Amino acid sequence: MNNRFSDKRLAPQLICLARFILGLVFLYASFGKILDPKAFAENLMAYQIFDSPQMLKYVAVTLPWIEWICGILLVLGMFVRSVSALTTMLLFVFLAGMISALWRGLEINCGCFGSPHETIGAFSLLRDSFFWLVSLIVLLSPIDPYSLQGFLNNRRMRLADSSS
């Protein structure tokens, strides 16, 4: 069966570049939040989404580490499908939070990269939408052979072929 979309795949080099850049973005986004969880908690509080102070503290402390782990795994190219599914969902939630804040007329700092000076606006929405699209592309694309996961899969297949 010939699918007209089957020939429209991105080159493995582009998928690798997208995966690597997305990983660097998540690493960069996590650093400021990890180094100053109090400031990140204050940014989260401004969104007026969390009723529970304990939940706010939990998110402020764990989310940056989740971003860091996602960044490391994407840069290395391990668990690419699972991690890109997680980053796609995280970026969707981030976008929903920003849209909600704008809809409610809140003029607050984004908290996106740990920067206290970036107010939510068109730039942050476009930037996060772009990263969401990149994450979705990585999720829906085949695992690139330049990733550690792709390398290990190719090696396992070669070993299986040579033993048969």
C-alpha positions in Angstrom: 0.0 0.0 0.0 1.5 3.3 -1.1 0.9 6.1 1.3 1.5 9.5 -0.2 2.9 10.8 3.1 5.4 7.9 3.5 7.9 9.6 1.2 7.7 13.0 3.1 10.0 12.1 6.0 12.6 14.5 7.3 16.2 13.6 6.8 17.7 11.9 9.9 20.2 14.7 10.3 17.3 17.2 10.7 15.5 15.0 13.2 18.8 14.7 15.1 19.3 18.5 15.0 15.7 19.0 16.2 16.1 16.5 19.0 19.4 18.0 20.1 18.2 21.6 20.1 15.0 20.6 22.0 17.2 18.9 24.6 19.4 22.0 24.9 16.3 24.2 25.3 15.0 22.0 28.1 18.4 22.0 29.8 18.7 25.7 29.6 15.1 26.2 30.8 15.8 24.1 33.8 18.9 25.8 35.1 17.5 29.0 36.4 14.6 27.2 38.1 16.9 24.7 39.7 19.2 27.4 41.0 16.4 29.5 42.4 13.3 27.4 43.1 11.8 30.2 45.3 11.7 32.7 42.4 10.2 30.0 40.2 7.6 29.3 42.9 6.7 33.0 42.9 6.3 32.9 39.1 4.0 29.9 39.4 2.0 31.6 42.1 1.3 34.5 39.8 -0.5 32.2 37.4 -3.2 31.7 40.1 -3.6 28.1 39.2 -2.6 26.3 42.3 -4.9 26.3 45.3 -2.5 24.3 47.5 0.8 25.8 48.7 2.2 22.3 49.0 1.3 21.5 45.4 2.9 24.8 44.3 6.1 23.9 46.2 6.1 20.4 44.8 5.8 21.6 41.2 8.4 24.4 41.7 10.9 21.9 43.0 10.2 18.9 40.7 9.3 20.4 37.4 12.8 21.9 36.7 14.4 18.5 37.4 11.9 16.8 35.0 13.0 19.4 32.4 16.6 18.7 33.1 16.2 15.0 32.8 14.3 15.4 29.5 17.0 17.7 28.2 19.8 15.2 29.1 17.9 12.3 27.5 17.1 14.2 24.4 20.7 15.4 23.9 21.9 11.8 24.4 19.1 10.3 22.3 17.8 7.9 24.9 14.1 7.0 25.3 13.4 9.5 22.6 9.7 8.5 22.0 8.8 8.6 25.7 10.7 11.8 26.4 9.4 13.6 23.3 5.9 12.6 24.3 6.5 14.1 27.8 8.1 17.3 26.3 5.2 17.7 23.9 2.7 17.4 26.8 4.7 19.7 29.0 4.9 22.4 26.3 1.1 22.0 25.7 0.5 22.6 29.4 2.9 25.6 29.4 1.1 27.1 26.5 -2.3 26.5 28.1 -1.1 28.2 31.3 0.1 31.2 29.4 -3.1 31.5 27.3 -5.1 31.2 30.5 -3.1 33.9 32.2 -3.5 36.2 29.1 -7.2 35.4 28.9 -7.7 36.4 32.5 -5.8 39.7 32.0 -2.8 38.8 34.1 0.4 40.7 33.3 2.9 38.3 34.8 6.4 37.0 34.2 6.5 33.9 32.1 8.9 31.9 34.3 9.8 30.0 31.2 13.6 30.1 31.4 14.0 31.3 35.0 14.1 34.9 33.8 12.2 37.3 36.1 11.9 39.9 33.3 10.0 38.1 30.5 6.3 39.1 30.6 3.9 36.7 28.9 3.0 37.9 25.5 3.1 37.1 21.8 6.8 36.3 21.8 6.6 33.7 24.6 3.5 32.2 22.9 5.1 32.0 19.5 8.4 30.6 21.0 6.7 27.9 23.0 4.4 27.0 20.1 7.5 26.6 17.9 9.2 24.3 20.5 5.9 22.4 20.8 5.9 21.8 17.1 9.6 20.7 17.2 8.8 18.3 20.0 5.9 16.9 18.1 8.1 16.4 15.0 10.6 14.5 17.1 7.8 12.4 18.6 6.3 11.5 15.3 9.6 10.9 13.4 11.6 7.7 13.3 14.4 7.4 15.9 17.5 9.0 14.2 20.5 6.8 13.8 22.7 9.5 15.4 21.0 9.0 18.8 22.4 6.6 21.4 19.2 4.7 21.1 19.4 4.5 17.3 23.1 3.4 17.6 22.2 0.7 20.1 19.2 -0.5 18.0 21.4 -0.7 14.9 24.1 -2.6 16.8 21.6 -5.1 18.2 20.2 -5.7 14.7 23.7 -6.3 13.3 24.5 -8.7 16.0 21.2 -10.6 15.5 21.9 -10.7 11.7 25.4 -12.0 12.2 24.3 -14.8 14.6 21.7 -16.2 12.3 
